[in-house]
Amino acid sequence: MITSTSICNDALLEIGAERIVSLSDTSKRAIICNEQYEKVRDYVLTCHPWVFSIKRVQLAQLADVLAFGYAYQYQLPSDCLRVLKTDEGEEYKVESDRVLTDASTCFIQYISRVTDASKYTPNFAIALSYMLAAKICYPITQSRELVSDLRQQFLRTLQEARSVDAMAMGTPNDFEVDEFLNARY
C-alpha cells in the first residue's frame, strides 16, 4: 500500500539513508521529509493532470463586483492546485483564489490537492519519491552530484508516468483543426 511514509522511505533509500518509521519521528531524516513532502507532492501533482487528481465542480459566484475586465468572479475550491478548463471553453482568468469570467455560471475541471497517498498510482508515487529524494538529498548527504542525478531520474520517471497516466484517461477530447494544416492535405 502506498503511504506518505513509504514514499519518503523510497526517497531515503535512493540517497542511501536509513528508513523512518513515520513522518512524526524526531530523527533529522524524518524532520526533513516532513518539511518537504507536502511542497514536493503539490509540485508533482501540478506537473500533469493525473487521472486520480482531476475533479469537476460548479463554482460559487461571489457577490463582489469587479472593478474592470470581467462581469463575474467565482471562488475556487480550497483543494484546487491548477484550473485545467471551464466547461464551455469560456474565456476566463485565474487571480488568487478566484476565477474571473463573463459567464453567469462557471463549471471547471481542475487538478486537486490529493493528500491520501493510497489514491496515488504507482507511477506517480515513484516520480514523487525521486523528486522528494532530489529535494532532501543535499541536507542529508551534502552531495550535489547525487542531487543532479536524482533530478534527471525524476524527469525520466515523470515522462514515463505521464505517458502511462495519459493512456488511462480514456477517449481524447476532440481538437480543433487548423485551416492552415488542413490545407496541406
Backbone hydrogen bonds in HBPLUS format (Angstrom, degrees):
<---DONOR---> <-ACCEPTOR-->    atom                        ^
c    i                          cat <-CA-CA->   ^        H-A-AA   ^      H-
h    n   atom  resd res      DA  || num        DHA   H-A  angle D-A-AA Bond
n    s   type  num  typ     dist DA aas  dist angle  dist       angle   num
A0007-ILE N   A0003-THR O   3.03 MM   4  6.30 154.8  2.09 149.9 156.4     1
A0008-CYS N   A0004-SER O   3.00 MM   4  6.22 157.1  2.05 144.5 150.8     2
A0009-ASN N   A0005-THR O   2.83 MM   4  6.07 154.2  1.89 149.1 156.7     3
A0010-ASP N   A0006-SER O   2.93 MM   4  6.15 148.7  2.03 141.8 149.8     4
A0011-ALA N   A0007-ILE O   3.04 MM   4  6.34 154.6  2.11 145.1 151.8     5
A0012-LEU N   A0008-CYS O   2.86 MM   4  6.15 156.9  1.92 149.4 156.1     6
A0013-LEU N   A0009-ASN O   2.90 MM   4  6.07 155.4  1.96 146.2 152.4     7
A0014-GLU N   A0010-ASP O   3.11 MM   4  6.36 149.0  2.21 142.7 150.5     8
A0015-ILE N   A0012-LEU O   3.15 MM   3  5.32 135.1  2.37  98.9 110.6     9
A0017-ALA N   A0012-LEU O   2.86 MM   5  5.05 163.7  1.89 152.3 147.0    10
A0016-GLY N   A0013-LEU O   3.08 MM   3  4.93 157.9  2.13 100.7 107.5    11
A0025-ASP N   A0022-SER O   3.20 MM   3  5.56 165.3  2.22 112.3 114.1    12
A0031-ILE N   A0027-SER O   3.02 MM   4  6.26 161.9  2.05 154.5 159.8    13
A0032-ILE N   A0028-LYS O   2.98 MM   4  6.17 164.0  2.00 153.1 157.0    14
A0033-CYS N   A0029-ARG O   2.93 MM   4  6.14 163.9  1.96 149.8 154.8    15
A0034-ASN N   A0030-ALA O   2.82 MM   4  5.91 161.9  1.86 148.8 154.2    16
A0035-GLU N   A0031-ILE O   2.95 MM   4  6.15 150.7  2.04 144.8 152.6    17
A0036-GLN N   A0032-ILE O   3.10 MM   4  6.28 147.8  2.21 147.4 155.2    18
A0037-TYR N   A0033-CYS O   2.81 MM   4  5.60 150.9  1.90 158.2 163.8    19
A0040-VAL N   A0036-GLN O   3.00 MM   4  6.08 170.7  2.01 167.6 170.7    20
A0041-ARG N   A0037-TYR O   2.80 MM   4  5.93 163.4  1.83 157.5 163.1    21
A0042-ASP N   A0038-GLU O   2.98 MM   4  6.12 168.2  2.00 149.5 152.2    22
A0043-TYR N   A0039-LYS O   3.00 MM   4  6.19 152.2  2.08 142.9 151.2    23
A0044-VAL N   A0040-VAL O   2.94 MM   4  6.21 165.9  1.96 157.8 159.8    24
A0045-LEU N   A0041-ARG O   2.89 MM   4  6.12 153.0  1.96 150.5 159.0    25
A0046-THR N   A0042-ASP O   3.11 MM   4  6.31 147.8  2.21 142.9 149.8    26
A0046-THR N   A0043-TYR O   3.16 MM   3  5.34 123.5  2.49  97.5 110.8    27
A0047-CYS N   A0044-VAL O   3.18 MM   3  5.10 151.9  2.26  99.3 107.8    28
A0050-TRP N   A0048-HIS O   2.85 MM   2  5.57 126.4  2.15 111.5  95.1    29
A0053-SER N   A0050-TRP O   2.89 MM   3  5.33 152.3  1.97 115.1 124.2    30
A0112-SER N   A0053-SER O   2.78 MM  59  5.21 167.9  1.79 147.5 151.8    31
A0055-LYS N   A0110-TYR O   2.95 MM  55  5.49 156.5  2.01 154.1 161.6    32
A0110-TYR N   A0055-LYS O   2.87 MM  55  5.49 158.1  1.92 153.6 160.6    33
A0057-VAL N   A0108-ILE O   3.05 MM  51  5.67 153.1  2.13 152.0 160.5    34
A0108-ILE N   A0057-VAL O   2.86 MM  51  5.67 157.6  1.91 164.0 169.8    35
A0059-LEU N   A0106-CYS O   2.76 MM  47  5.62 167.4  1.78 172.1 176.3    36
A0075-GLN N   A0060-ALA O   3.08 MM  15  5.78 158.0  2.13 161.6 162.5    37
A0062-LEU N   A0073-GLN O   2.84 MM  11  5.70 176.5  1.84 154.8 154.3    38
A0072-TYR N   A0101-THR O   2.89 MM  29  5.50 157.8  1.94 168.2 175.3    39
A0101-THR N   A0072-TYR O   3.06 MM  29  5.50 162.5  2.09 143.2 147.7    40
A0074-TYR N   A0099-VAL O   2.82 MM  25  5.09 149.0  1.92 144.0 154.3    41
A0099-VAL N   A0074-TYR O   2.85 MM  25  5.09 154.1  1.92 141.1 149.9    42
A0076-LEU N   A0097-ASP O   2.94 MM  21  5.44 172.5  1.94 145.8 143.4    43
A0080-CYS N   A0077-PRO O   3.14 MM   3  5.41 163.9  2.17 117.2 118.0    44
A0113-ARG N   A0079-ASP O   2.65 MM  34  4.98 138.9  1.81 139.4 153.1    45
A0081-LEU N   A0111-ILE O   2.82 MM  30  5.57 174.8  1.82 169.2 169.0    46
A0111-ILE N   A0082-ARG O   2.85 MM  29  5.26 165.5  1.87 158.9 163.0    47
A0084-LEU N   A0109-GLN O   2.80 MM  25  5.50 158.9  1.84 147.4 151.8    48
A0085-LYS N   A0109-GLN O   3.28 MM  24  5.43 156.0  2.34 141.1 143.3    49
A0109-GLN N   A0085-LYS O   2.86 MM  24  5.43 153.8  1.93 159.1 161.7    50
A0089-GLY N   A0086-THR O   3.41 MM   3  5.32 162.2  2.44 100.8 105.7    51
A0087-ASP N   A0107-PHE O   2.99 MM  20  5.44 141.8  2.14 137.3 139.7    52
A0093-LYS N   A0100-LEU O   2.91 MM   7  5.13 144.1  2.04 143.6 152.1    53
A0100-LEU N   A0093-LYS O   2.73 MM   7  5.13 169.9  1.74 160.3 164.0    54
A0095-GLU N   A0098-ARG O   2.98 MM   3  5.41 156.7  2.04 147.6 155.0    55
A0098-ARG N   A0095-GLU O   2.95 MM   3  5.41 148.4  2.06 127.9 138.1    56
A0119-LYS N   A0116-ASP O   3.01 MM   3  5.89 168.9  2.02 127.0 130.7    57
A0120-TYR N   A0117-ALA O   3.07 MM   3  5.33 159.7  2.12 109.9 116.2    58
A0125-ALA N   A0121-THR O   3.00 MM   4  6.27 166.2  2.02 159.3 163.1    59
A0126-ILE N   A0122-PRO O   2.99 MM   4  6.23 152.6  2.07 148.9 155.6    60
A0127-ALA N   A0123-ASN O   3.04 MM   4  6.25 165.1  2.06 148.1 152.2    61
A0128-LEU N   A0124-PHE O   2.81 MM   4  6.02 164.0  1.83 157.0 162.0    62
A0129-SER N   A0125-ALA O   2.92 MM   4  6.08 151.8  2.00 140.5 148.2    63
A0130-TYR N   A0126-ILE O   3.04 MM   4  6.36 152.4  2.12 150.3 156.9    64
A0131-MET N   A0127-ALA O   3.06 MM   4  6.38 162.2  2.09 153.9 158.5    65
A0132-LEU N   A0128-LEU O   2.87 MM   4  6.01 160.7  1.90 151.8 157.9    66
A0133-ALA N   A0129-SER O   2.83 MM   4  5.94 152.3  1.91 140.1 148.2    67
A0134-ALA N   A0130-TYR O   2.96 MM   4  6.22 156.5  2.01 146.4 152.0    68
A0135-LYS N   A0131-MET O   3.02 MM   4  6.26 148.5  2.12 142.9 151.6    69
A0136-ILE N   A0132-LEU O   2.90 MM   4  6.13 153.5  1.97 155.4 161.8    70
A0137-CYS N   A0133-ALA O   2.89 MM   4  5.57 127.8  2.17 143.1 154.3    71
A0140-ILE N   A0137-CYS O   3.09 MM   3  5.42 133.0  2.32 106.0 118.8    72
A0141-THR N   A0137-CYS O   2.71 MM   4  5.71 170.7  1.72 171.6 175.0    73
A0142-GLN N   A0138-TYR O   2.83 MM   4  4.32 144.6  1.95 119.4 129.0    74
A0147-VAL N   A0143-SER O   3.21 MM   4  6.48 153.2  2.28 139.6 146.9    75
A0148-SER N   A0144-ARG O   3.01 MM   4  6.28 160.4  2.05 148.8 153.0    76
A0149-ASP N   A0145-GLU O   3.00 MM   4  6.30 159.2  2.05 148.2 153.9    77
A0150-LEU N   A0146-LEU O   2.88 MM   4  6.07 158.6  1.93 151.6 157.1    78
A0151-ARG N   A0147-VAL O   2.95 MM   4  6.23 153.3  2.02 150.7 157.9    79
A0152-GLN N   A0148-SER O   3.10 MM   4  6.37 159.0  2.15 149.0 154.2    80
A0153-GLN N   A0149-ASP O   2.94 MM   4  6.22 154.8  2.00 145.7 153.3    81
A0154-PHE N   A0150-LEU O   2.80 MM   4  6.02 151.4  1.88 145.9 154.1    82
A0155-LEU N   A0151-ARG O   2.99 MM   4  6.30 160.9  2.03 149.9 153.7    83
A0156-ARG N   A0152-GLN O   3.05 MM   4  6.36 159.7  2.09 150.4 155.4    84
A0157-THR N   A0153-GLN O   2.89 MM   4  6.02 165.0  1.91 151.1 155.8    85
A0158-LEU N   A0154-PHE O   2.70 MM   4  5.82 159.1  1.74 156.6 163.0    86
A0159-GLN N   A0155-LEU O   3.06 MM   4  6.16 159.7  2.10 142.8 147.6    87
A0160-GLU N   A0156-ARG O   3.16 MM   4  6.44 162.4  2.19 147.8 152.0    88
A0161-ALA N   A0157-THR O   2.82 MM   4  6.00 162.7  1.85 152.9 158.4    89
A0162-ARG N   A0158-LEU O   2.83 MM   4  5.97 160.6  1.87 153.7 158.4    90
A0163-SER N   A0159-GLN O   3.12 MM   4  6.29 157.5  2.18 143.5 149.4    91
A0164-VAL N   A0160-GLU O   3.02 MM   4  6.31 164.4  2.05 154.5 157.8    92
A0165-ASP N   A0161-ALA O   2.90 MM   4  6.02 162.2  1.93 149.0 154.6    93
A0166-ALA N   A0162-ARG O   2.82 MM   4  5.95 156.7  1.87 149.9 156.2    94
A0167-MET N   A0163-SER O   3.23 MM   4  6.48 145.0  2.36 142.2 150.2    95
A0168-ALA N   A0165-ASP O   2.97 MM   3  5.21 138.9  2.14 103.2 115.1    96
A0169-MET N   A0166-ALA O   3.24 MM   3  5.28 161.4  2.27 103.3 108.9    97
A0182-ASN N   A0178-ASP O   2.91 MM   4  6.15 158.2  1.96 154.5 161.6    98
A0183-ALA N   A0179-GLU O   2.94 MM   4  6.06 148.0  2.04 146.7 153.8    99
A0184-ARG N   A0181-LEU O   3.18 MM   3  5.43 143.6  2.31 102.5 112.4   100
A0185-TYR N   A0182-ASN O   3.11 MM   3  5.64 161.2  2.15 114.4 120.1   101
